[in-house]
Amino acid sequence: MSGNRALLDSNIIILASKEKIDIEKLFENYDTFFVSIITYMEV
């Protein structure tokens, strides 16, 4: 399996929802994103 993958934690998701990080830049750097069930429940 090739490509860049990222596991998102609750801090990244919360900061992205508040527009405190550049989501476009994040999307440029990675091909696939994963969120754990724990992070899902936290957010």
PDB file of N, H, CA, C and O in Angstrom:
ATOM      1  N   MET A   1       0.850  -1.170   0.000  1.00  0.00           N
ATOM      2  CA  MET A   1       0.000   0.000   0.000  1.00  0.00           C
ATOM      3  C   MET A   1       0.894   1.231   0.000  1.00  0.00           C
ATOM      4  O   MET A   1       1.806   1.337   0.819  1.00  0.00           O
ATOM      5  N   SER A   2       0.639   2.149  -0.904  1.00  0.00           N
ATOM      6  H   SER A   2      -0.102   2.062  -1.570  1.00  0.00           H
ATOM      7  CA  SER A   2       1.460   3.351  -0.981  1.00  0.00           C
ATOM      8  C   SER A   2       0.634   4.590  -0.649  1.00  0.00           C
ATOM      9  O   SER A   2      -0.592   4.529  -0.548  1.00  0.00           O
ATOM     10  N   GLY A   3       1.314   5.692  -0.485  1.00  0.00           N
ATOM     11  H   GLY A   3       2.309   5.742  -0.567  1.00  0.00           H
ATOM     12  CA  GLY A   3       0.640   6.945  -0.170  1.00  0.00           C
ATOM     13  C   GLY A   3       0.894   7.365   1.261  1.00  0.00           C
ATOM     14  O   GLY A   3       1.325   6.574   2.100  1.00  0.00           O
ATOM     15  N   ASN A   4       0.622   8.601   1.509  1.00  0.00           N
ATOM     16  H   ASN A   4       0.272   9.244   0.827  1.00  0.00           H
ATOM     17  CA  ASN A   4       0.789   9.148   2.855  1.00  0.00           C
ATOM     18  C   ASN A   4      -0.526   9.049   3.605  1.00  0.00           C
ATOM     19  O   ASN A   4      -1.576   9.454   3.107  1.00  0.00           O
ATOM     20  N   ARG A   5      -0.450   8.509   4.800  1.00  0.00           N
ATOM     21  H   ARG A   5       0.403   8.181   5.204  1.00  0.00           H
ATOM     22  CA  ARG A   5      -1.644   8.347   5.629  1.00  0.00           C
ATOM     23  C   ARG A   5      -1.449   9.068   6.945  1.00  0.00           C
ATOM     24  O   ARG A   5      -0.327   9.194   7.435  1.00  0.00           O
ATOM     25  N   ALA A   6      -2.554   9.546   7.521  1.00  0.00           N
ATOM     26  H   ALA A   6      -3.466   9.444   7.123  1.00  0.00           H
ATOM     27  CA  ALA A   6      -2.480  10.277   8.787  1.00  0.00           C
ATOM     28  C   ALA A   6      -3.594   9.815   9.711  1.00  0.00           C
ATOM     29  O   ALA A   6      -4.729   9.595   9.287  1.00  0.00           O
ATOM     30  N   LEU A   7      -3.247   9.675  10.973  1.00  0.00           N
ATOM     31  H   LEU A   7      -2.325   9.854  11.317  1.00  0.00           H
ATOM     32  CA  LEU A   7      -4.229   9.387  12.013  1.00  0.00           C
ATOM     33  C   LEU A   7      -4.501  10.698  12.729  1.00  0.00           C
ATOM     34  O   LEU A   7      -3.608  11.267  13.358  1.00  0.00           O
ATOM     35  N   LEU A   8      -5.733  11.176  12.633  1.00  0.00           N
ATOM     36  H   LEU A   8      -6.458  10.714  12.123  1.00  0.00           H
ATOM     37  CA  LEU A   8      -6.095  12.458  13.233  1.00  0.00           C
ATOM     38  C   LEU A   8      -6.510  12.263  14.678  1.00  0.00           C
ATOM     39  O   LEU A   8      -7.267  11.347  14.999  1.00  0.00           O
ATOM     40  N   ASP A   9      -6.012  13.126  15.548  1.00  0.00           N
ATOM     41  H   ASP A   9      -5.396  13.870  15.288  1.00  0.00           H
ATOM     42  CA  ASP A   9      -6.440  13.072  16.940  1.00  0.00           C
ATOM     43  C   ASP A   9      -7.444  14.199  17.195  1.00  0.00           C
ATOM     44  O   ASP A   9      -7.691  15.033  16.324  1.00  0.00           O
ATOM     45  N   SER A  10      -8.006  14.210  18.378  1.00  0.00           N
ATOM     46  H   SER A  10      -7.805  13.532  19.086  1.00  0.00           H
ATOM     47  CA  SER A  10      -9.075  15.163  18.690  1.00  0.00           C
ATOM     48  C   SER A  10      -8.594  16.612  18.596  1.00  0.00           C
ATOM     49  O   SER A  10      -9.357  17.485  18.183  1.00  0.00           O
ATOM     50  N   ASN A  11      -7.350  16.879  18.970  1.00  0.00           N
ATOM     51  H   ASN A  11      -6.730  16.169  19.306  1.00  0.00           H
ATOM     52  CA  ASN A  11      -6.843  18.256  18.906  1.00  0.00           C
ATOM     53  C   ASN A  11      -6.844  18.794  17.483  1.00  0.00           C
ATOM     54  O   ASN A  11      -7.232  19.941  17.259  1.00  0.00           O
ATOM     55  N   ILE A  12      -6.425  17.999  16.535  1.00  0.00           N
ATOM     56  H   ILE A  12      -6.110  17.068  16.717  1.00  0.00           H
ATOM     57  CA  ILE A  12      -6.389  18.428  15.134  1.00  0.00           C
ATOM     58  C   ILE A  12      -7.797  18.692  14.626  1.00  0.00           C
ATOM     59  O   ILE A  12      -8.029  19.689  13.942  1.00  0.00           O
ATOM     60  N   ILE A  13      -8.732  17.819  14.947  1.00  0.00           N
ATOM     61  H   ILE A  13      -8.543  17.009  15.502  1.00  0.00           H
ATOM     62  CA  ILE A  13     -10.113  17.983  14.480  1.00  0.00           C
ATOM     63  C   ILE A  13     -10.737  19.234  15.086  1.00  0.00           C
ATOM     64  O   ILE A  13     -11.417  19.989  14.391  1.00  0.00           O
ATOM     65  N   ILE A  14     -10.508  19.457  16.373  1.00  0.00           N
ATOM     66  H   ILE A  14      -9.955  18.844  16.937  1.00  0.00           H
ATOM     67  CA  ILE A  14     -11.071  20.636  17.037  1.00  0.00           C
ATOM     68  C   ILE A  14     -10.450  21.914  16.479  1.00  0.00           C
ATOM     69  O   ILE A  14     -11.168  22.875  16.204  1.00  0.00           O
ATOM     70  N   LEU A  15      -9.128  21.942  16.307  1.00  0.00           N
ATOM     71  H   LEU A  15      -8.545  21.161  16.531  1.00  0.00           H
ATOM     72  CA  LEU A  15      -8.476  23.128  15.744  1.00  0.00           C
ATOM     73  C   LEU A  15      -8.936  23.381  14.313  1.00  0.00           C
ATOM     74  O   LEU A  15      -9.102  24.534  13.916  1.00  0.00           O
ATOM     75  N   ALA A  16      -9.141  22.342  13.549  1.00  0.00           N
ATOM     76  H   ALA A  16      -9.006  21.405  13.871  1.00  0.00           H
ATOM     77  CA  ALA A  16      -9.629  22.507  12.174  1.00  0.00           C
ATOM     78  C   ALA A  16     -11.041  23.072  12.168  1.00  0.00           C
ATOM     79  O   ALA A  16     -11.370  23.904  11.322  1.00  0.00           O
ATOM     80  N   SER A  17     -11.876  22.636  13.094  1.00  0.00           N
ATOM     81  H   SER A  17     -11.610  21.960  13.782  1.00  0.00           H
ATOM     82  CA  SER A  17     -13.246  23.147  13.146  1.00  0.00           C
ATOM     83  C   SER A  17     -13.287  24.617  13.563  1.00  0.00           C
ATOM     84  O   SER A  17     -14.227  25.334  13.218  1.00  0.00           O
ATOM     85  N   LYS A  18     -12.283  25.062  14.294  1.00  0.00           N
ATOM     86  H   LYS A  18     -11.520  24.479  14.574  1.00  0.00           H
ATOM     87  CA  LYS A  18     -12.189  26.466  14.707  1.00  0.00           C
ATOM     88  C   LYS A  18     -11.379  27.305  13.727  1.00  0.00           C
ATOM     89  O   LYS A  18     -11.147  28.491  13.958  1.00  0.00           O
ATOM     90  N   GLU A  19     -10.946  26.676  12.620  1.00  0.00           N
ATOM     91  H   GLU A  19     -11.135  25.712  12.432  1.00  0.00           H
ATOM     92  CA  GLU A  19     -10.156  27.323  11.571  1.00  0.00           C
ATOM     93  C   GLU A  19      -8.850  27.900  12.088  1.00  0.00           C
ATOM     94  O   GLU A  19      -8.405  28.950  11.626  1.00  0.00           O
ATOM     95  N   LYS A  20      -8.228  27.211  13.053  1.00  0.00           N
ATOM     96  H   LYS A  20      -8.590  26.358  13.429  1.00  0.00           H
ATOM     97  CA  LYS A  20      -6.943  27.656  13.598  1.00  0.00           C
ATOM     98  C   LYS A  20      -5.767  26.964  12.913  1.00  0.00           C
ATOM     99  O   LYS A  20      -4.614  27.328  13.145  1.00  0.00           O
ATOM    100  N   ILE A  21      -6.048  25.981  12.080  1.00  0.00           N
ATOM    101  H   ILE A  21      -6.985  25.686  11.891  1.00  0.00           H
ATOM    102  CA  ILE A  21      -5.006  25.359  11.265  1.00  0.00           C
ATOM    103  C   ILE A  21      -5.470  25.377   9.814  1.00  0.00           C
ATOM    104  O   ILE A  21      -6.668  25.408   9.533  1.00  0.00           O
ATOM    105  N   ASP A  22      -4.514  25.357   8.907  1.00  0.00           N
ATOM    106  H   ASP A  22      -3.541  25.332   9.135  1.00  0.00           H
ATOM    107  CA  ASP A  22      -4.816  25.396   7.480  1.00  0.00           C
ATOM    108  C   ASP A  22      -5.144  23.982   6.994  1.00  0.00           C
ATOM    109  O   ASP A  22      -4.253  23.154   6.805  1.00  0.00           O
ATOM    110  N   ILE A  23      -6.410  23.731   6.802  1.00  0.00           N
ATOM    111  H   ILE A  23      -7.133  24.404   6.957  1.00  0.00           H
ATOM    112  CA  ILE A  23      -6.856  22.390   6.408  1.00  0.00           C
ATOM    113  C   ILE A  23      -6.444  22.056   4.981  1.00  0.00           C
ATOM    114  O   ILE A  23      -6.177  20.895   4.668  1.00  0.00           O
ATOM    115  N   GLU A  24      -6.390  23.049   4.125  1.00  0.00           N
ATOM    116  H   GLU A  24      -6.607  23.992   4.379  1.00  0.00           H
ATOM    117  CA  GLU A  24      -5.976  22.822   2.740  1.00  0.00           C
ATOM    118  C   GLU A  24      -4.543  22.287   2.689  1.00  0.00           C
ATOM    119  O   GLU A  24      -4.240  21.386   1.907  1.00  0.00           O
ATOM    120  N   LYS A  25      -3.683  22.834   3.510  1.00  0.00           N
ATOM    121  H   LYS A  25      -3.929  23.566   4.145  1.00  0.00           H
ATOM    122  CA  LYS A  25      -2.288  22.372   3.560  1.00  0.00           C
ATOM    123  C   LYS A  25      -2.224  20.935   4.082  1.00  0.00           C
ATOM    124  O   LYS A  25      -1.424  20.128   3.609  1.00  0.00           O
ATOM    125  N   LEU A  26      -3.067  20.632   5.053  1.00  0.00           N
ATOM    126  H   LEU A  26      -3.717  21.288   5.437  1.00  0.00           H
ATOM    127  CA  LEU A  26      -3.129  19.274   5.588  1.00  0.00           C
ATOM    128  C   LEU A  26      -3.569  18.284   4.503  1.00  0.00           C
ATOM    129  O   LEU A  26      -3.010  17.194   4.383  1.00  0.00           O
ATOM    130  N   PHE A  27      -4.569  18.674   3.724  1.00  0.00           N
ATOM    131  H   PHE A  27      -5.023  19.560   3.822  1.00  0.00           H
ATOM    132  CA  PHE A  27      -5.069  17.805   2.650  1.00  0.00           C
ATOM    133  C   PHE A  27      -4.034  17.610   1.549  1.00  0.00           C
ATOM    134  O   PHE A  27      -4.009  16.562   0.904  1.00  0.00           O
ATOM    135  N   GLU A  28      -3.180  18.605   1.326  1.00  0.00           N
ATOM    136  H   GLU A  28      -3.199  19.457   1.850  1.00  0.00           H
ATOM    137  CA  GLU A  28      -2.141  18.488   0.308  1.00  0.00           C
ATOM    138  C   GLU A  28      -1.069  17.474   0.697  1.00  0.00           C
ATOM    139  O   GLU A  28      -0.497  16.812  -0.170  1.00  0.00           O
ATOM    140  N   ASN A  29      -0.795  17.348   1.987  1.00  0.00           N
ATOM    141  H   ASN A  29      -1.259  17.886   2.691  1.00  0.00           H
ATOM    142  CA  ASN A  29       0.313  16.512   2.444  1.00  0.00           C
ATOM    143  C   ASN A  29      -0.034  15.045   2.604  1.00  0.00           C
ATOM    144  O   ASN A  29       0.859  14.197   2.602  1.00  0.00           O
ATOM    145  N   TYR A  30      -1.320  14.725   2.744  1.00  0.00           N
ATOM    146  H   TYR A  30      -2.046  15.413   2.746  1.00  0.00           H
ATOM    147  CA  TYR A  30      -1.714  13.340   3.001  1.00  0.00           C
ATOM    148  C   TYR A  30      -2.792  12.879   2.033  1.00  0.00           C
ATOM    149  O   TYR A  30      -3.606  13.676   1.567  1.00  0.00           O
ATOM    150  N   ASP A  31      -2.788  11.593   1.737  1.00  0.00           N
ATOM    151  H   ASP A  31      -2.127  10.945   2.115  1.00  0.00           H
ATOM    152  CA  ASP A  31      -3.761  11.018   0.807  1.00  0.00           C
ATOM    153  C   ASP A  31      -4.972  10.443   1.536  1.00  0.00           C
ATOM    154  O   ASP A  31      -6.099  10.537   1.049  1.00  0.00           O
ATOM    155  N   THR A  32      -4.738   9.852   2.697  1.00  0.00           N
ATOM    156  H   THR A  32      -3.823   9.776   3.092  1.00  0.00           H
ATOM    157  CA  THR A  32      -5.793   9.164   3.438  1.00  0.00           C
ATOM    158  C   THR A  32      -5.744   9.577   4.900  1.00  0.00           C
ATOM    159  O   THR A  32      -4.671   9.731   5.483  1.00  0.00           O
ATOM    160  N   PHE A  33      -6.931   9.755   5.485  1.00  0.00           N
ATOM    161  H   PHE A  33      -7.803   9.630   5.012  1.00  0.00           H
ATOM    162  CA  PHE A  33      -7.032  10.142   6.885  1.00  0.00           C
ATOM    163  C   PHE A  33      -7.822   9.094   7.658  1.00  0.00           C
ATOM    164  O   PHE A  33      -8.785   8.516   7.152  1.00  0.00           O
ATOM    165  N   PHE A  34      -7.392   8.864   8.890  1.00  0.00           N
ATOM    166  H   PHE A  34      -6.610   9.334   9.300  1.00  0.00           H
ATOM    167  CA  PHE A  34      -8.062   7.913   9.765  1.00  0.00           C
ATOM    168  C   PHE A  34      -8.392   8.606  11.086  1.00  0.00           C
ATOM    169  O   PHE A  34      -7.662   9.487  11.540  1.00  0.00           O
ATOM    170  N   VAL A  35      -9.494   8.197  11.688  1.00  0.00           N
ATOM    171  H   VAL A  35     -10.088   7.482  11.320  1.00  0.00           H
ATOM    172  CA  VAL A  35      -9.897   8.693  13.008  1.00  0.00           C
ATOM    173  C   VAL A  35     -10.242   7.472  13.845  1.00  0.00           C
ATOM    174  O   VAL A  35     -11.032   6.628  13.419  1.00  0.00           O
ATOM    175  N   SER A  36      -9.651   7.371  15.040  1.00  0.00           N
ATOM    176  H   SER A  36      -9.009   8.057  15.386  1.00  0.00           H
ATOM    177  CA  SER A  36      -9.947   6.228  15.906  1.00  0.00           C
ATOM    178  C   SER A  36     -11.330   6.402  16.520  1.00  0.00           C
ATOM    179  O   SER A  36     -11.865   7.510  16.553  1.00  0.00           O
ATOM    180  N   ILE A  37     -11.891   5.338  16.992  1.00  0.00           N
ATOM    181  H   ILE A  37     -11.457   4.438  16.965  1.00  0.00           H
ATOM    182  CA  ILE A  37     -13.214   5.374  17.628  1.00  0.00           C
ATOM    183  C   ILE A  37     -13.175   6.214  18.893  1.00  0.00           C
ATOM    184  O   ILE A  37     -14.158   6.879  19.217  1.00  0.00           O
ATOM    185  N   ILE A  38     -12.072   6.197  19.606  1.00  0.00           N
ATOM    186  H   ILE A  38     -11.273   5.657  19.342  1.00  0.00           H
ATOM    187  CA  ILE A  38     -11.915   7.004  20.820  1.00  0.00           C
ATOM    188  C   ILE A  38     -11.939   8.489  20.467  1.00  0.00           C
ATOM    189  O   ILE A  38     -12.623   9.275  21.122  1.00  0.00           O
ATOM    190  N   THR A  39     -11.197   8.871  19.436  1.00  0.00           N
ATOM    191  H   THR A  39     -10.641   8.233  18.903  1.00  0.00           H
ATOM    192  CA  THR A  39     -11.199  10.267  18.984  1.00  0.00           C
ATOM    193  C   THR A  39     -12.586  10.676  18.531  1.00  0.00           C
ATOM    194  O   THR A  39     -13.037  11.781  18.834  1.00  0.00           O
ATOM    195  N   TYR A  40     -13.260   9.807  17.816  1.00  0.00           N
ATOM    196  H   TYR A  40     -12.893   8.910  17.570  1.00  0.00           H
ATOM    197  CA  TYR A  40     -14.629  10.078  17.368  1.00  0.00           C
ATOM    198  C   TYR A  40     -15.537  10.372  18.548  1.00  0.00           C
ATOM    199  O   TYR A  40     -16.329  11.313  18.505  1.00  0.00           O
ATOM    200  N   MET A  41     -15.430   9.583  19.588  1.00  0.00           N
ATOM    201  H   MET A  41     -14.787   8.818  19.623  1.00  0.00           H
ATOM    202  CA  MET A  41     -16.287   9.788  20.767  1.00  0.00           C
ATOM    203  C   MET A  41     -15.891  11.054  21.526  1.00  0.00           C
ATOM    204  O   MET A  41     -16.758  11.735  22.074  1.00  0.00           O
ATOM    205  N   GLU A  42     -14.603  11.379  21.566  1.00  0.00           N
ATOM    206  H   GLU A  42     -13.899  10.825  21.120  1.00  0.00           H
ATOM    207  CA  GLU A  42     -14.147  12.585  22.253  1.00  0.00           C
ATOM    208  C   GLU A  42     -14.674  13.855  21.596  1.00  0.00           C
ATOM    209  O   GLU A  42     -15.107  14.791  22.268  1.00  0.00           O
ATOM    210  N   VAL A  43     -14.627  13.863  20.291  1.00  0.00           N
ATOM    211  H   VAL A  43     -14.276  13.102  19.745  1.00  0.00           H
ATOM    212  CA  VAL A  43     -15.042  15.067  19.557  1.00  0.00           C
ATOM    213  C   VAL A  43     -16.549  15.136  19.504  1.00  0.00           C
ATOM    214  O   VAL A  43     -17.105  16.073  18.931  1.00  0.00           O
TER     215      VAL A  43
END
